[in-house]
Amino acid sequence: MPNVNVRISDEQNTKLKKVIEDIEKQMPEGGEVSNSTVVRKAIDNFINERDRVKLTFDLNSLSEEELKALYGLVVKMYEVIPKATWEGSPEAIVCDLMESKFINLMKSISNLQIEKGYLNKNGTLK
């Protein structure tokens, strides 16, 4: 079985110890929880969450109005991302990945709108 080394801050370590203690108090006698248990669960959660967040668009098949609507929604969602308070957790990584996906989607939509003649080269409406 592969070995994973994880560096965490002192604050995370303190919180982790507290969580492990709380879990162990609730477990039947003989049950055990360790850092490895938590890391394995975090990795599973990260993978499952990442696999769940998939969005696919055939941008070429969308009309001008659909592209405008989609772009508007993506911009609004992108504006909300910085308000997230997930720092220091696996969700923060997902948030960072989502932010880059939104930026890439906005660029793709803009480029397609320019290519189809819906926008000027500088990104302004015609």
N, CA, C and O atoms as a Tinker XYZ file with bonds, in Angstrom:
   504  protein
     1  N      0.844000   -1.171000    0.000000    73     2
     2  CA     0.000000    0.000000    0.000000    64     1     3
     3  C      0.895000    1.242000    0.000000    63     2     4     5
     4  O      1.835000    1.315000    0.791000    81     3
     5  N      0.620000    2.224000   -0.875000    73     3     6
     6  CA     1.432000    3.437000   -0.925000    64     5     7
     7  C      1.323000    4.241000    0.367000    63     6     8     9
     8  O      0.334000    4.157000    1.095000    81     7
     9  N      2.350000    5.005000    0.623000    73     7    10
    10  CA     2.407000    5.837000    1.811000    64     9    11
    11  C      2.234000    7.292000    1.383000    63    10    12    13
    12  O      2.822000    7.710000    0.386000    81    11
    13  N      1.436000    8.073000    2.119000    73    11    14
    14  CA     1.209000    9.478000    1.804000    64    13    15
    15  C      1.724000   10.319000    2.962000    63    14    16    17
    16  O      1.339000   10.106000    4.112000    81    15
    17  N      2.586000   11.267000    2.658000    73    15    18
    18  CA     3.058000   12.206000    3.673000    64    17    19
    19  C      2.265000   13.492000    3.539000    63    18    20    21
    20  O      2.103000   14.020000    2.438000    81    19
    21  N      1.774000   13.992000    4.657000    73    19    22
    22  CA     0.957000   15.196000    4.644000    64    21    23
    23  C      1.531000   16.192000    5.639000    63    22    24    25
    24  O      1.767000   15.858000    6.800000    81    23
    25  N      1.753000   17.417000    5.177000    73    23    26
    26  CA     2.187000   18.483000    6.075000    64    25    27
    27  C      0.974000   19.319000    6.437000    63    26    28    29
    28  O      0.229000   19.760000    5.562000    81    27
    29  N      0.778000   19.535000    7.737000    73    27    30
    30  CA    -0.336000   20.360000    8.185000    64    29    31
    31  C      0.196000   21.395000    9.175000    63    30    32    33
    32  O      1.260000   21.226000    9.771000    81    31
    33  N     -0.566000   22.457000    9.327000    73    31    34
    34  CA    -0.162000   23.521000   10.253000    64    33    35
    35  C     -0.398000   23.064000   11.693000    63    34    36    37
    36  O     -1.098000   22.081000   11.936000    81    35
    37  N      0.190000   23.782000   12.633000    73    35    38
    38  CA    -0.030000   23.471000   14.045000    64    37    39
    39  C     -1.510000   23.578000   14.393000    63    38    40    41
    40  O     -2.042000   22.771000   15.155000    81    39
    41  N     -2.164000   24.582000   13.824000    73    39    42
    42  CA    -3.601000   24.769000   14.085000    64    41    43
    43  C     -4.402000   23.569000   13.573000    63    42    44    45
    44  O     -5.286000   23.066000   14.266000    81    43
    45  N     -4.090000   23.116000   12.363000    73    43    46
    46  CA    -4.778000   21.948000   11.818000    64    45    47
    47  C     -4.510000   20.720000   12.676000    63    46    48    49
    48  O     -5.415000   19.922000   12.922000    81    47
    49  N     -3.269000   20.565000   13.133000    73    47    50
    50  CA    -2.908000   19.426000   13.964000    64    49    51
    51  C     -3.703000   19.429000   15.263000    63    50    52    53
    52  O     -4.195000   18.386000   15.695000    81    51
    53  N     -3.831000   20.597000   15.888000    73    51    54
    54  CA    -4.602000   20.718000   17.128000    64    53    55
    55  C     -6.063000   20.345000   16.878000    63    54    56    57
    56  O     -6.662000   19.598000   17.651000    81    55
    57  N     -6.627000   20.871000   15.796000    73    55    58
    58  CA    -8.024000   20.561000   15.460000    64    57    59
    59  C     -8.191000   19.073000   15.157000    63    58    60    61
    60  O     -9.174000   18.456000   15.568000    81    59
    61  N     -7.226000   18.501000   14.435000    73    59    62
    62  CA    -7.278000   17.081000   14.087000    64    61    63
    63  C     -7.272000   16.214000   15.341000    63    62    64    65
    64  O     -8.066000   15.280000   15.460000    81    63
    65  N     -6.377000   16.523000   16.274000    73    63    66
    66  CA    -6.317000   15.759000   17.525000    64    65    67
    67  C     -7.642000   15.829000   18.259000    63    66    68    69
    68  O     -8.113000   14.822000   18.788000    81    67
    69  N     -8.252000   17.014000   18.297000    73    67    70
    70  CA    -9.547000   17.194000   18.979000    64    69    71
    71  C    -10.632000   16.342000   18.313000    63    70    72    73
    72  O    -11.418000   15.681000   18.993000    81    71
    73  N    -10.665000   16.365000   16.987000    73    71    74
    74  CA   -11.665000   15.572000   16.253000    64    73    75
    75  C    -11.467000   14.080000   16.524000    63    74    76    77
    76  O    -12.429000   13.357000   16.783000    81    75
    77  N    -10.222000   13.626000   16.465000    73    75    78
    78  CA    -9.929000   12.208000   16.711000    64    77    79
    79  C    -10.351000   11.816000   18.124000    63    78    80    81
    80  O    -10.931000   10.749000   18.325000    81    79
    81  N    -10.063000   12.676000   19.105000    73    79    82
    82  CA   -10.472000   12.401000   20.489000    64    81    83
    83  C    -11.990000   12.302000   20.592000    63    82    84    85
    84  O    -12.520000   11.403000   21.245000    81    83
    85  N    -12.688000   13.241000   19.940000    73    83    86
    86  CA   -14.153000   13.227000   19.976000    64    85    87
    87  C    -14.716000   11.960000   19.339000    63    86    88    89
    88  O    -15.654000   11.364000   19.868000    81    87
    89  N    -14.150000   11.547000   18.209000    73    87    90
    90  CA   -14.616000   10.333000   17.538000    64    89    91
    91  C    -14.351000    9.107000   18.404000    63    90    92    93
    92  O    -15.210000    8.235000   18.539000    81    91
    93  N    -13.163000    9.048000   18.986000    73    91    94
    94  CA   -12.809000    7.888000   19.810000    64    93    95
    95  C    -13.731000    7.759000   21.023000    63    94    96    97
    96  O    -14.027000    6.645000   21.455000    81    95
    97  N    -14.187000    8.888000   21.579000    73    95    98
    98  CA   -15.112000    8.865000   22.719000    64    97    99
    99  C    -16.443000    8.218000   22.328000    63    98   100   101
   100  O    -17.108000    7.607000   23.165000    81    99
   101  N    -16.824000    8.353000   21.075000    73    99   102
   102  CA   -18.107000    7.832000   20.609000    64   101   103
   103  C    -18.016000    6.400000   20.086000    63   102   104   105
   104  O    -19.038000    5.748000   19.871000    81   103
   105  N    -16.798000    5.917000   19.883000    73   103   106
   106  CA   -16.615000    4.582000   19.313000    64   105   107
   107  C    -16.755000    3.512000   20.389000    63   106   108   109
   108  O    -16.480000    3.761000   21.563000    81   107
   109  N    -17.184000    2.318000   19.983000    73   107   110
   110  CA   -17.216000    1.208000   20.937000    64   109   111
   111  C    -15.795000    0.865000   21.380000    63   110   112   113
   112  O    -14.827000    1.170000   20.683000    81   111
   113  N    -15.682000    0.239000   22.527000    73   111   114
   114  CA   -14.363000   -0.122000   23.051000    64   113   115
   115  C    -13.616000   -0.982000   22.042000    63   114   116   117
   116  O    -14.188000   -1.886000   21.434000    81   115
   117  N    -12.344000   -0.692000   21.874000    73   115   118
   118  CA   -11.520000   -1.437000   20.924000    64   117   119
   119  C    -11.420000   -0.762000   19.571000    63   118   120   121
   120  O    -10.549000   -1.103000   18.771000    81   119
   121  N    -12.324000    0.214000   19.297000    73   119   122
   122  CA   -12.267000    0.947000   18.032000    64   121   123
   123  C    -11.125000    1.937000   18.053000    63   122   124   125
   124  O    -10.744000    2.429000   19.116000    81   123
   125  N    -10.587000    2.229000   16.908000    73   123   126
   126  CA    -9.423000    3.115000   16.840000    64   125   127
   127  C     -9.538000    4.059000   15.651000    63   126   128   129
   128  O     -9.981000    3.673000   14.570000    81   127
   129  N     -9.136000    5.283000   15.871000    73   127   130
   130  CA    -9.079000    6.277000   14.810000    64   129   131
   131  C     -7.691000    6.891000   14.852000    63   130   132   133
   132  O     -7.158000    7.163000   15.928000    81   131
   133  N     -7.103000    7.111000   13.673000    73   131   134
   134  CA    -5.766000    7.706000   13.624000    64   133   135
   135  C     -5.726000    8.767000   12.530000    63   134   136   137
   136  O     -6.699000    8.981000   11.808000    81   135
   137  N     -4.580000    9.421000   12.428000    73   135   138
   138  CA    -4.397000   10.389000   11.347000    64   137   139
   139  C     -4.615000    9.721000    9.987000    63   138   140   141
   140  O     -5.185000   10.318000    9.073000    81   139
   141  N     -4.149000    8.473000    9.869000    73   139   142
   142  CA    -4.312000    7.739000    8.608000    64   141   143
   143  C     -5.788000    7.558000    8.258000    63   142   144   145
   144  O     -6.174000    7.685000    7.096000    81   143
   145  N     -6.603000    7.265000    9.256000    73   143   146
   146  CA    -8.039000    7.104000    9.029000    64   145   147
   147  C     -8.620000    8.394000    8.458000    63   146   148   149
   148  O     -9.386000    8.376000    7.495000    81   147
   149  N     -8.241000    9.505000    9.068000    73   147   150
   150  CA    -8.759000   10.807000    8.645000    64   149   151
   151  C     -8.275000   11.148000    7.243000    63   150   152   153
   152  O     -9.059000   11.622000    6.420000    81   151
   153  N     -7.000000   10.916000    6.957000    73   151   154
   154  CA    -6.446000   11.229000    5.632000    64   153   155
   155  C     -7.112000   10.373000    4.558000    63   154   156   157
   156  O     -7.459000   10.877000    3.490000    81   155
   157  N     -7.293000    9.084000    4.836000    73   155   158
   158  CA    -7.962000    8.208000    3.850000    64   157   159
   159  C     -9.375000    8.709000    3.566000    63   158   160   161
   160  O     -9.803000    8.761000    2.413000    81   159
   161  N    -10.093000    9.077000    4.621000    73   159   162
   162  CA   -11.464000    9.576000    4.456000    64   161   163
   163  C    -11.454000   10.896000    3.674000    63   162   164   165
   164  O    -12.298000   11.107000    2.803000    81   163
   165  N    -10.505000   11.779000    3.984000    73   163   166
   166  CA   -10.416000   13.057000    3.269000    64   165   167
   167  C    -10.124000   12.838000    1.789000    63   166   168   169
   168  O    -10.691000   13.515000    0.932000    81   167
   169  N     -9.244000   11.897000    1.493000    73   167   170
   170  CA    -8.922000   11.586000    0.095000    64   169   171
   171  C    -10.152000   11.024000   -0.615000    63   170   172   173
   172  O    -10.455000   11.416000   -1.742000    81   171
   173  N    -10.866000   10.099000    0.050000    73   171   174
   174  CA   -12.098000    9.559000   -0.541000    64   173   175
   175  C    -13.104000   10.674000   -0.810000    63   174   176   177
   176  O    -13.691000   10.745000   -1.890000    81   175
   177  N    -13.299000   11.544000    0.183000    73   175   178
   178  CA   -14.243000   12.654000    0.016000    64   177   179
   179  C    -13.833000   13.562000   -1.130000    63   178   180   181
   180  O    -14.674000   13.984000   -1.923000    81   179
   181  N    -12.537000   13.866000   -1.221000    73   179   182
   182  CA   -12.037000   14.735000   -2.280000    64   181   183
   183  C    -12.293000   14.116000   -3.651000    63   182   184   185
   184  O    -12.777000   14.788000   -4.562000    81   183
   185  N    -11.967000   12.842000   -3.791000    73   183   186
   186  CA   -12.149000   12.150000   -5.074000    64   185   187
   187  C    -13.632000   12.080000   -5.438000    63   186   188   189
   188  O    -14.008000   12.363000   -6.576000    81   187
   189  N    -14.467000   11.706000   -4.479000    73   187   190
   190  CA   -15.906000   11.594000   -4.748000    64   189   191
   191  C    -16.507000   12.942000   -5.105000    63   190   192   193
   192  O    -17.323000   13.037000   -6.021000    81   191
   193  N    -16.111000   13.977000   -4.392000    73   191   194
   194  CA   -16.638000   15.313000   -4.671000    64   193   195
   195  C    -16.158000   15.792000   -6.037000    63   194   196   197
   196  O    -16.931000   16.374000   -6.798000    81   195
   197  N    -14.920000   15.556000   -6.342000    73   195   198
   198  CA   -14.351000   15.985000   -7.625000    64   197   199
   199  C    -15.047000   15.268000   -8.778000    63   198   200   201
   200  O    -15.332000   15.870000   -9.813000    81   199
   201  N    -15.316000   13.978000   -8.590000    73   199   202
   202  CA   -15.990000   13.216000   -9.632000    64   201   203
   203  C    -17.435000   13.680000   -9.820000    63   202   204   205
   204  O    -17.993000   13.566000  -10.910000    81   203
   205  N    -18.027000   14.199000   -8.759000    73   203   206
   206  CA   -19.419000   14.621000   -8.825000    64   205   207
   207  C    -19.595000   15.954000   -9.525000    63   206   208   209
   208  O    -20.658000   16.218000  -10.087000    81   207
   209  N    -18.572000   16.803000   -9.504000    73   207   210
   210  CA   -18.688000   18.141000  -10.049000    64   209   211
   211  C    -18.181000   18.150000  -11.485000    63   210   212   213
   212  O    -17.034000   18.509000  -11.755000    81   211
   213  N    -19.055000   17.749000  -12.398000    73   211   214
   214  CA   -18.686000   17.747000  -13.814000    64   213   215
   215  C    -19.797000   18.423000  -14.596000    63   214   216   217
   216  O    -20.981000   18.152000  -14.396000    81   215
   217  N    -19.398000   19.284000  -15.467000    73   215   218
   218  CA   -20.337000   20.039000  -16.278000    64   217   219
   219  C    -19.823000   20.007000  -17.706000    63   218   220   221
   220  O    -18.658000   20.321000  -17.949000    81   219
   221  N    -20.661000   19.638000  -18.644000    73   219   222
   222  CA   -20.223000   19.565000  -20.029000    64   221   223
   223  C    -21.194000   20.362000  -20.901000    63   222   224   225
   224  O    -22.411000   20.195000  -20.820000    81   223
   225  N    -20.627000   21.222000  -21.726000    73   223   226
   226  CA   -21.427000   22.004000  -22.668000    64   225   227
   227  C    -20.833000   21.830000  -24.052000    63   226   228   229
   228  O    -19.614000   21.840000  -24.224000    81   227
   229  N    -21.701000   21.671000  -25.029000    73   227   230
   230  CA   -21.247000   21.775000  -26.413000    64   229   231
   231  C    -21.504000   23.221000  -26.804000    63   230   232   233
   232  O    -22.558000   23.559000  -27.344000    81   231
   233  N    -20.525000   24.065000  -26.521000    73   231   234
   234  CA   -20.709000   25.495000  -26.731000    64   233   235
   235  C    -21.057000   25.833000  -28.172000    63   234   236   237
   236  O    -21.794000   26.785000  -28.432000    81   235
   237  N    -20.529000   25.057000  -29.105000    73   235   238
   238  CA   -20.806000   25.335000  -30.523000    64   237   239
   239  C    -22.276000   25.189000  -30.876000    63   238   240   241
   240  O    -22.743000   25.790000  -31.844000    81   239
   241  N    -23.008000   24.404000  -30.109000    73   239   242
   242  CA   -24.418000   24.187000  -30.435000    64   241   243
   243  C    -25.334000   25.232000  -29.802000    63   242   244   245
   244  O    -26.536000   25.242000  -30.067000    81   243
   245  N    -24.778000   26.106000  -28.972000    73   243   246
   246  CA   -25.606000   27.106000  -28.298000    64   245   247
   247  C    -25.825000   28.331000  -29.178000    63   246   248   249
   248  O    -24.943000   28.746000  -29.929000    81   247
   249  N    -27.013000   28.891000  -29.067000    73   247   250
   250  CA   -27.342000   30.101000  -29.827000    64   249   251
   251  C    -26.691000   31.314000  -29.169000    63   250   252   253
   252  O    -26.114000   31.212000  -28.086000    81   251
   253  N    -26.789000   32.451000  -29.830000    73   251   254
   254  CA   -26.232000   33.689000  -29.280000    64   253   255
   255  C    -26.862000   33.992000  -27.924000    63   254   256   257
   256  O    -26.159000   34.337000  -26.974000    81   255
   257  N    -28.169000   33.866000  -27.833000    73   255   258
   258  CA   -28.856000   34.142000  -26.570000    64   257   259
   259  C    -28.444000   33.163000  -25.474000    63   258   260   261
   260  O    -28.256000   33.557000  -24.324000    81   259
   261  N    -28.306000   31.894000  -25.829000    73   259   262
   262  CA   -27.881000   30.888000  -24.844000    64   261   263
   263  C    -26.462000   31.155000  -24.356000    63   262   264   265
   264  O    -26.166000   31.014000  -23.169000    81   263
   265  N    -25.580000   31.546000  -25.290000    73   263   266
   266  CA   -24.210000   31.880000  -24.900000    64   265   267
   267  C    -24.189000   33.085000  -23.957000    63   266   268   269
   268  O    -23.461000   33.089000  -22.964000    81   267
   269  N    -24.986000   34.103000  -24.270000    73   267   270
   270  CA   -25.053000   35.275000  -23.398000    64   269   271
   271  C    -25.569000   34.888000  -22.011000    63   270   272   273
   272  O    -25.029000   35.323000  -20.995000    81   271
   273  N    -26.615000   34.069000  -21.982000    73   271   274
   274  CA   -27.204000   33.651000  -20.705000    64   273   275
   275  C    -26.202000   32.822000  -19.893000    63   274   276   277
   276  O    -26.034000   33.037000  -18.692000    81   275
   277  N    -25.545000   31.880000  -20.557000    73   275   278
   278  CA   -24.562000   31.040000  -19.876000    64   277   279
   279  C    -23.416000   31.882000  -19.346000    63   278   280   281
   280  O    -22.979000   31.701000  -18.210000    81   279
   281  N    -22.930000   32.795000  -20.162000    73   279   282
   282  CA   -21.835000   33.669000  -19.731000    64   281   283
   283  C    -22.250000   34.469000  -18.491000    63   282   284   285
   284  O    -21.483000   34.589000  -17.535000    81   283
   285  N    -23.451000   35.004000  -18.518000    73   283   286
   286  CA   -23.946000   35.774000  -17.369000    64   285   287
   287  C    -24.005000   34.940000  -16.106000    63   286   288   289
   288  O    -23.634000   35.410000  -15.030000    81   287
   289  N    -24.471000   33.698000  -16.227000    73   287   290
   290  CA   -24.528000   32.803000  -15.065000    64   289   291
   291  C    -23.135000   32.473000  -14.541000    63   290   292   293
   292  O    -22.904000   32.477000  -13.332000    81   291
   293  N    -22.219000   32.191000  -15.444000    73   291   294
   294  CA   -20.855000   31.849000  -15.039000    64   293   295
   295  C    -20.209000   33.027000  -14.326000    63   294   296   297
   296  O    -19.546000   32.849000  -13.304000    81   295
   297  N    -20.399000   34.229000  -14.859000    73   295   298
   298  CA   -19.834000   35.427000  -14.224000    64   297   299
   299  C    -20.397000   35.582000  -12.811000    63   298   300   301
   300  O    -19.652000   35.855000  -11.871000    81   299
   301  N    -21.712000   35.407000  -12.662000    73   299   302
   302  CA   -22.325000   35.536000  -11.331000    64   301   303
   303  C    -21.778000   34.483000  -10.368000    63   302   304   305
   304  O    -21.487000   34.792000   -9.212000    81   303
   305  N    -21.636000   33.248000  -10.836000    73   303   306
   306  CA   -21.097000   32.186000   -9.986000    64   305   307
   307  C    -19.649000   32.483000   -9.626000    63   306   308   309
   308  O    -19.239000   32.273000   -8.484000    81   307
   309  N    -18.878000   32.966000  -10.581000    73   307   310
   310  CA   -17.473000   33.288000  -10.346000    64   309   311
   311  C    -17.340000   34.381000   -9.284000    63   310   312   313
   312  O    -16.420000   34.351000   -8.466000    81   311
   313  N    -18.258000   35.338000   -9.301000    73   311   314
   314  CA   -18.213000   36.437000   -8.334000    64   313   315
   315  C    -18.478000   35.945000   -6.912000    63   314   316   317
   316  O    -18.032000   36.573000   -5.952000    81   315
   317  N    -19.189000   34.847000   -6.768000    73   315   318
   318  CA   -19.521000   34.316000   -5.445000    64   317   319
   319  C    -18.365000   33.507000   -4.853000    63   318   320   321
   320  O    -18.237000   33.434000   -3.631000    81   319
   321  N    -17.533000   32.906000   -5.682000    73   319   322
   322  CA   -16.462000   32.026000   -5.206000    64   321   323
   323  C    -15.568000   32.683000   -4.155000    63   322   324   325
   324  O    -15.283000   32.047000   -3.141000    81   323
   325  N    -15.112000   33.926000   -4.346000    73   323   326
   326  CA   -14.226000   34.505000   -3.322000    64   325   327
   327  C    -14.887000   34.647000   -1.946000    63   326   328   329
   328  O    -14.187000   34.830000   -0.950000    81   327
   329  N    -16.197000   34.568000   -1.876000    73   327   330
   330  CA   -16.900000   34.688000   -0.598000    64   329   331
   331  C    -16.907000   33.382000    0.186000    63   330   332   333
   332  O    -17.366000   33.343000    1.327000    81   331
   333  N    -16.402000   32.317000   -0.419000    73   331   334
   334  CA   -16.375000   31.020000    0.255000    64   333   335
   335  C    -15.422000   31.068000    1.444000    63   334   336   337
   336  O    -14.420000   31.782000    1.418000    81   335
   337  N    -15.739000   30.309000    2.480000    73   335   338
   338  CA   -14.903000   30.289000    3.685000    64   337   339
   339  C    -14.381000   28.888000    3.930000    63   338   340   341
   340  O    -14.460000   28.373000    5.045000    81   339
   341  N    -13.839000   28.265000    2.871000    73   339   342
   342  CA   -13.408000   26.881000    2.953000    64   341   343
   343  C    -11.911000   26.726000    3.130000    63   342   344   345
   344  O    -11.396000   25.620000    2.966000    81   343
   345  N    -11.191000   27.790000    3.459000    73   343   346
   346  CA    -9.732000   27.720000    3.493000    64   345   347
   347  C     -9.228000   26.646000    4.439000    63   346   348   349
   348  O     -9.804000   26.415000    5.503000    81   347
   349  N     -8.149000   25.994000    4.040000    73   347   350
   350  CA    -7.509000   24.998000    4.884000    64   349   351
   351  C     -8.188000   23.646000    4.870000    63   350   352   353
   352  O     -7.931000   22.823000    5.749000    81   351
   353  N     -9.038000   23.395000    3.909000    73   351   354
   354  CA    -9.722000   22.109000    3.842000    64   353   355
   355  C     -9.707000   21.615000    2.406000    63   354   356   357
   356  O     -9.389000   22.372000    1.488000    81   355
   357  N    -10.055000   20.334000    2.204000    73   355   358
   358  CA   -10.100000   19.830000    0.823000    64   357   359
   359  C    -11.038000   20.638000   -0.063000    63   358   360   361
   360  O    -10.830000   20.734000   -1.272000    81   359
   361  N    -12.076000   21.221000    0.544000    73   359   362
   362  CA   -13.012000   22.011000   -0.241000    64   361   363
   363  C    -12.334000   23.243000   -0.841000    63   362   364   365
   364  O    -12.740000   23.728000   -1.897000    81   363
   365  N    -11.287000   23.752000   -0.154000    73   363   366
   366  CA   -10.568000   24.909000   -0.680000    64   365   367
   367  C     -9.916000   24.560000   -2.013000    63   366   368   369
   368  O     -9.873000   25.386000   -2.924000    81   367
   369  N     -9.416000   23.351000   -2.121000    73   367   370
   370  CA    -8.799000   22.907000   -3.372000    64   369   371
   371  C     -9.870000   22.817000   -4.453000    63   370   372   373
   372  O     -9.651000   23.247000   -5.586000    81   371
   373  N    -11.027000   22.260000   -4.106000    73   371   374
   374  CA   -12.133000   22.170000   -5.054000    64   373   375
   375  C    -12.545000   23.571000   -5.482000    63   374   376   377
   376  O    -12.812000   23.814000   -6.659000    81   375
   377  N    -12.596000   24.501000   -4.513000    73   375   378
   378  CA   -12.959000   25.880000   -4.813000    64   377   379
   379  C    -11.964000   26.482000   -5.798000    63   378   380   381
   380  O    -12.372000   27.122000   -6.767000    81   379
   381  N    -10.658000   26.286000   -5.566000    73   379   382
   382  CA    -9.641000   26.795000   -6.481000    64   381   383
   383  C     -9.810000   26.191000   -7.871000    63   382   384   385
   384  O     -9.696000   26.892000   -8.876000    81   383
   385  N    -10.081000   24.899000   -7.925000    73   383   386
   386  CA   -10.269000   24.240000   -9.216000    64   385   387
   387  C    -11.503000   24.793000   -9.916000    63   386   388   389
   388  O    -11.491000   25.021000  -11.125000    81   387
   389  N    -12.575000   25.009000   -9.141000    73   387   390
   390  CA   -13.794000   25.552000   -9.729000    64   389   391
   391  C    -13.541000   26.947000  -10.280000    63   390   392   393
   392  O    -14.023000   27.292000  -11.359000    81   391
   393  N    -12.779000   27.756000   -9.532000    73   391   394
   394  CA   -12.506000   29.118000   -9.976000    64   393   395
   395  C    -11.793000   29.098000  -11.316000    63   394   396   397
   396  O    -12.160000   29.850000  -12.219000    81   395
   397  N    -10.777000   28.247000  -11.464000    73   395   398
   398  CA   -10.067000   28.189000  -12.738000    64   397   399
   399  C    -10.972000   27.654000  -13.846000    63   398   400   401
   400  O    -10.856000   28.075000  -14.997000    81   399
   401  N    -11.872000   26.730000  -13.508000    73   399   402
   402  CA   -12.812000   26.216000  -14.515000    64   401   403
   403  C    -13.741000   27.335000  -14.985000    63   402   404   405
   404  O    -14.036000   27.437000  -16.176000    81   403
   405  N    -14.207000   28.182000  -14.046000    73   403   406
   406  CA   -15.079000   29.291000  -14.421000    64   405   407
   407  C    -14.343000   30.269000  -15.330000    63   406   408   409
   408  O    -14.897000   30.739000  -16.323000    81   407
   409  N    -13.097000   30.572000  -14.988000    73   407   410
   410  CA   -12.313000   31.492000  -15.815000    64   409   411
   411  C    -12.141000   30.905000  -17.215000    63   410   412   413
   412  O    -12.314000   31.609000  -18.210000    81   411
   413  N    -11.802000   29.626000  -17.293000    73   411   414
   414  CA   -11.636000   28.976000  -18.601000    64   413   415
   415  C    -12.939000   28.948000  -19.380000    63   414   416   417
   416  O    -12.940000   29.152000  -20.593000    81   415
   417  N    -14.061000   28.695000  -18.689000    73   415   418
   418  CA   -15.357000   28.667000  -19.364000    64   417   419
   419  C    -15.712000   30.057000  -19.879000    63   418   420   421
   420  O    -16.208000   30.195000  -20.997000    81   419
   421  N    -15.460000   31.090000  -19.071000    73   419   422
   422  CA   -15.741000   32.458000  -19.520000    64   421   423
   423  C    -14.916000   32.798000  -20.759000    63   422   424   425
   424  O    -15.430000   33.398000  -21.703000    81   423
   425  N    -13.639000   32.417000  -20.757000    73   423   426
   426  CA   -12.777000   32.671000  -21.918000    64   425   427
   427  C    -13.288000   31.918000  -23.142000    63   426   428   429
   428  O    -13.333000   32.466000  -24.243000    81   427
   429  N    -13.673000   30.654000  -22.942000    73   427   430
   430  CA   -14.170000   29.854000  -24.067000    64   429   431
   431  C    -15.427000   30.460000  -24.663000    63   430   432   433
   432  O    -15.573000   30.538000  -25.883000    81   431
   433  N    -16.338000   30.890000  -23.791000    73   431   434
   434  CA   -17.591000   31.486000  -24.277000    64   433   435
   435  C    -17.293000   32.785000  -25.026000    63   434   436   437
   436  O    -17.827000   33.018000  -26.111000    81   435
   437  N    -16.438000   33.629000  -24.444000    73   435   438
   438  CA   -16.088000   34.898000  -25.102000    64   437   439
   439  C    -15.440000   34.656000  -26.454000    63   438   440   441
   440  O    -15.799000   35.299000  -27.441000    81   439
   441  N    -14.489000   33.735000  -26.505000    73   439   442
   442  CA   -13.810000   33.431000  -27.766000    64   441   443
   443  C    -14.791000   32.916000  -28.812000    63   442   444   445
   444  O    -14.705000   33.284000  -29.983000    81   443
   445  N    -15.717000   32.067000  -28.391000    73   443   446
   446  CA   -16.704000   31.542000  -29.329000    64   445   447
   447  C    -17.633000   32.647000  -29.811000    63   446   448   449
   448  O    -17.994000   32.688000  -30.987000    81   447
   449  N    -18.021000   33.544000  -28.903000    73   447   450
   450  CA   -18.880000   34.655000  -29.312000    64   449   451
   451  C    -18.164000   35.553000  -30.325000    63   450   452   453
   452  O    -18.782000   36.039000  -31.272000    81   451
   453  N    -16.870000   35.769000  -30.124000    73   451   454
   454  CA   -16.081000   36.561000  -31.088000    64   453   455
   455  C    -15.992000   35.814000  -32.407000    63   454   456   457
   456  O    -16.184000   36.392000  -33.477000    81   455
   457  N    -15.698000   34.513000  -32.319000    73   455   458
   458  CA   -15.564000   33.679000  -33.516000    64   457   459
   459  C    -16.858000   33.660000  -34.330000    63   458   460   461
   460  O    -16.822000   33.697000  -35.560000    81   459
   461  N    -17.994000   33.601000  -33.643000    73   459   462
   462  CA   -19.287000   33.554000  -34.340000    64   461   463
   463  C    -19.775000   34.939000  -34.740000    63   462   464   465
   464  O    -20.800000   35.073000  -35.409000    81   463
   465  N    -19.039000   35.969000  -34.329000    73   463   466
   466  CA   -19.417000   37.325000  -34.722000    64   465   467
   467  C    -20.418000   37.983000  -33.793000    63   466   468   469
   468  O    -21.007000   39.004000  -34.149000    81   467
   469  N    -20.625000   37.424000  -32.611000    73   467   470
   470  CA   -21.565000   38.033000  -31.672000    64   469   471
   471  C    -20.919000   39.158000  -30.881000    63   470   472   473
   472  O    -21.613000   40.049000  -30.390000    81   471
   473  N    -19.591000   39.124000  -30.751000    73   471   474
   474  CA   -18.839000   40.141000  -30.021000    64   473   475
   475  C    -17.732000   40.693000  -30.911000    63   474   476   477
   476  O    -17.281000   40.034000  -31.848000    81   475
   477  N    -17.304000   41.912000  -30.601000    73   475   478
   478  CA   -16.119000   42.460000  -31.273000    64   477   479
   479  C    -14.882000   41.777000  -30.715000    63   478   480   481
   480  O    -14.944000   41.124000  -29.674000    81   479
   481  N    -13.763000   41.928000  -31.405000    73   479   482
   482  CA   -12.498000   41.294000  -30.971000    64   481   483
   483  C    -12.080000   41.702000  -29.573000    63   482   484   485
   484  O    -11.422000   40.925000  -28.880000    81   483
   485  N    -12.447000   42.913000  -29.136000    73   483   486
   486  CA   -12.070000   43.376000  -27.809000    64   485   487
   487  C    -13.063000   42.901000  -26.726000    63   486   488   489
   488  O    -12.919000   43.249000  -25.554000    81   487
   489  N    -14.055000   42.115000  -27.124000    73   487   490
   490  CA   -15.009000   41.555000  -26.176000    64   489   491
   491  C    -16.246000   42.386000  -25.953000    63   490   492   493
   492  O    -17.095000   42.009000  -25.145000    81   491
   493  N    -16.380000   43.507000  -26.641000    73   491   494
   494  CA   -17.571000   44.340000  -26.484000    64   493   495
   495  C    -18.680000   43.839000  -27.411000    63   494   496   497
   496  O    -18.416000   43.230000  -28.448000    81   495
   497  N    -19.915000   44.107000  -27.016000    73   495   498
   498  CA   -21.060000   43.705000  -27.842000    64   497   499
   499  C    -21.069000   44.468000  -29.147000    63   498   500   501
   500  O    -20.683000   45.636000  -29.191000    81   499
   501  N    -21.510000   43.812000  -30.215000    73   499   502
   502  CA   -21.624000   44.463000  -31.519000    64   501   503
   503  C    -22.891000   45.275000  -31.574000    63   502   504
   504  O    -23.177000   45.906000  -32.592000    81   503
